[in-house]
């Protein structure tokens, strides 16, 4: 008699199927493997129940007592449990009735221009003095700040993906299994050219070599990981002593991406650009799956909520002629890398 597959084996099957379709599923993969190990240790032979899933959701590594954290962990299991029903129809699917709704997206920390300049300067100072490490992180953070790339997209860039003659990046199979081209400002191209010249003195390169490379020990010439980047950023953040203006626990590398989007919308507003017409182009540039993800900033970020309110007010029949005298907010320039 054949032994039934473990939940870990089913998990591997599910992830392989999804990844063949182009989905990366890093965060989901980590969570599903954690859940499968939990269930297999229980030696649970019955169809999966919401009770078992809820117990796992409460045991996150951060030991959170926030039901929203548990709800987010539970939400990750939903597509997997739907898939699992083809093998076991009695598999239960968790819903929002257990821990409540996941909740709204948290407002990010929107960097001021001086904060970004300070970050790049602090990265540049990282030792060793004659080494590549400081230049790597200065170029990496600068690129994210002036293009809005995801951290994962930036660290996965290869030499072949960065055309500094044309000033163009090629982003392959991103978070939503799409590829896109990202034009660079001339100043960003010049900064990356300086980094490239320095990098090529330290490591041998081919078309497949990562554009941003580690420079110490066994990591020399190897791609950076997002965890490495987060650790370096956390050290610099502490050194700089920023006051967090976002709703997360602290300012994050990913907030450089949010800051790019917000600053671009503010600049367009100052230039009297039709925001609705421009939003689709911005959504495509940053690789959002839906343009509604880009519109979220108008209502989810304090820096833009006032702008959205003014637009609504100006279109309201009750608006008076005095509303046209409102000045534009001070517009920070996009930081050049």
N, C-alpha and C positions, 0 to 999 in steps of 0.2 A: 504493500500500500504506500503510495507516494505521500510524503510529509507535506502538509500545507505550508505555503510560503509565510515567513515571518512578516511582521509589519515593516521591518527594515528593508526586506526584499521588495515589498510592494512600493515602498517609498522610492527606492532606487529606480524601479520600473517607471513610476510616475514622472520623476524628474528627468529621466532619459527621454521619455516621450515628449515632454514639454521643451526640453533643450533642443531636440531635433527640429522643432518648429521655430527655433530661433530665440526662445526666451532664456535669459541668463539665470534667473532665480537664485541668486546668491543668498539673500536674506531668507527667502522662503525655504531654500534647501537646508540651510543651517537649522531653522526652526523645525522643519519636518523630521530631520534626522534626530534631533533632540526628542521630539515627541515619540518617534518610533522606538528609540532606546528606552524611553520611560515605559512604554506599553510592553515591550518585550521583557523587560526586567520584572514586570508584574506577572508575566506568564499568563496574560489575559487572552483567553481562547474564545470569548464571546464576541458578537458583533460590537463594534465600537459604540460607546454611549457618550452622551453629552456630559454625564457625571465624570467619566474618566478624563475627558478633554478639559473640563473645567479645573480639575485637580492639577493637571499638568500646567495649565495657563497661570495658576497662582504661584508656580514655583520658578519664576524667572530668575536669572542670575543676579539681578539687582535687588532681589528680595523686596520688590515693590508691594506696597499695600494699596495702590491706586487701581480701582476697578477698570479705569480706562486702559491701563497697561495690560491687564488681563484680557480685556475685550479685544485689544489689538492682536494679542497672541492667538486668541481664539479665532479671529477673523482669518488668519493665515491658513487655518485648517479647513475652511469651508470648501474651496475648490478641490482640495485633495479628497475630502470625504465624499463629495459628489462623484468624483472619478471612482472611488473605492466601491461605490454601490453596484457597479457592474459585476463585481466578484461576490459581494455580500450585500444584498438588497436591504437588509435590516440595519445597515450602518446609519447612525443618526447624524444629522447635519446641524451644527450649532447656529443659533441665531442671536439677535440682539436682546432677547428676553432674559439672558443669563446675567450678564454684567452691565447691560445697558449699551447705548450707542458708543461707538469708538470716539466720537467727538470731533470737533472742528480742528483743522490744521492750526498749529501754534504759530504765532507771529515770529518771524526771524529777526535776528540782529542785523540791522541795515548799517553797513559800515560807512562812516564818513571818510572823505578822501584822505584826510590826514592819518586816520587809523590804518588805511591800506598802505600809505607811504611808510608809516612806522613799521608795519609788518614786514614789508620788503627789505627795509634797512636792517631790521633785526635778523632776518633770514640771511642776509648778506654777511653779517658779522659772525655767523656760526663757523666754528673751526672744523678742521685745521686751517690756518690762515692761508696757506698756499694750496689748499685742496679744492675739490669740486663741490663738496656738500652744500656750502652756503649758496653758491651760484645756482645749484640745482633747485633748491627750494625757493629762492628768490624768483627764478624764471617760472617755476610751477605755479606759485601763488599769484604771480603777476598775470599769467595766462588765464587762470580761472577768473580773476577779477575783471579782466577786460574782454572776455568772451562769454562768460557764464557757463563754461563747461562744467559738467559733473566731475567730481574728483576722480571717479572710476574711469571716465572717458579720458581725462588728461594723463593718468598714469599708464593707460594702455596704448597710448600713441606710439607708433613705431617710426623709425627714420623715414620709411616709405610713405607714411601718412602726413608728413609735414613738408609741404612744398613752399620753401621760403623764397623761391624766385617768383612764384605766382601769388604768394601771400595767402595760402589756402591750406586748411586742415581737412583731412578726410576722417570722419568719425564712423567706425564700422560697427554695425549691429549693436546699437545702444540698448538702454534699459528696456525699450519696447520693440527690440528686434528690428529697428530701422537704422539705415545709414544716412548720413547727411554731409554736406560740405559747409565749412565754416570759414568765411573770408576773414582776414586779419587786417587790422589797422596797420599803417606803415610803421608806427612806433613799436607795435608788438612784434612785427617781423624783424625789425632791427635788433630788438632785445633778444629774440630767439636766435638770431644769427650770432650774436656775441656769445651766448651760452653754447651754441653748437661748436664754435671754434675752440672754446675752452674744454668742452667735453671730449672732443676728438683728440686732445692731447693726453687724455687719461685712459681712454678705452678704445679698442678697435671696434669698428662699426661695419655693419652690413645693412641691407634694406630692412631686415627683420629685427635689428637691434632696437630696444626701447629708446625713445627719444630722451626721456628723463631716466637717469640710471643711478643706482646706488654706487657709492665710491669707497666703501670701507669693508675690509675683510672678505668674507664669502659673498657679500652682496655687491661687490665691485662689478660693474657692467650689467647687473641684473635689474629687472624692472622694480620700481618702488611698489609697495603695497599700500592700500588705503589705510591700513592700521599704522604703518610707519608714518605716513603723512599726518594722521590724526595725532600721533604721539609728539611729533615735532611741533605741530601747530599748538598743542596744549602747553608745551614748554614755553613757546614764544608768547602765547596769550598771557600766561602767568607773569612772564618777564615784563610785558607791556602794561599790565594792570588795568585792562579795560573795564569799564562799567557796562555790564550786560544790559542791553535795551530790548532784548527779545524775550519771548515767553519760554524758551528752552532754559535748561540749567545754566548754560553759558554760551558765549559766541562760538560758532563752529566754522570749519572750513567751508561747508556747504552754504553758509550764509553769504560767502563771496558771490556765489551764483545768484542768490536772491537779490543781492545788492545791485548786481549788473542789470537785472530786469527792472527793478524799481528806478534806478538812475536813468535808464533808457526812456522809460515812460515819462519821467519828470522832464527830461530834455525835450521830448516830443511836445509835451504840453507847453513848455516855454516857447517852442518854435511854432505853436499854433497848428501842429500836425493833427489831422483827424485820427484820434486814437483808435477808433473802431476799425478804420481802414488799415492801420499799421499793425494791429495786434496779431493778425495771421502771419505776417512776415516775422515778427518777433517770436511767435510760438514755434515756427519752423526753424528759426535760427538756433534756439536753445534746445530743440528736440522734444518739445512737449507732445504727448500723444493726442491731446485735444486742446483746442484753443481755449476752452473753458478753464483749463489749468492755468493759463496765462491771465485770464480775466480775474482769477481768484485774488491776485495782488491788489486789485482796486478796492476790495472789501476786506481783505485779511491783513493788510499791512498799514499801520497808522500813518506812515508817510504819504500814502496814496488815498486814504479814506477821505481826507478833507478835499482832495482834488475831485474825487468821485462825487462828493456832496455838492461841490460848486457846479460841476457839470449838470447834475440833476436840477439844482436851483436855477441855473441859467435857462434850462429848457422848460421850467415850470411856468404855467400861465400867470402865476402870482408874482413872478420875478419882476422887479422894478428896474428902471433904467440905471439905478445906482449900483446894481450888481455888476455892471460892466467895468466899474472903477476898481475892482479888487485887483491888487497886484499879484504877480506870479511869485511863487515861493523861490527862494534862492536855490539855484540848480547846481549841485556838485558836478564837476566834470567827471567823465568816466576815467578811472585811473589807467594810466598807460603802464604797461609792464616794462 
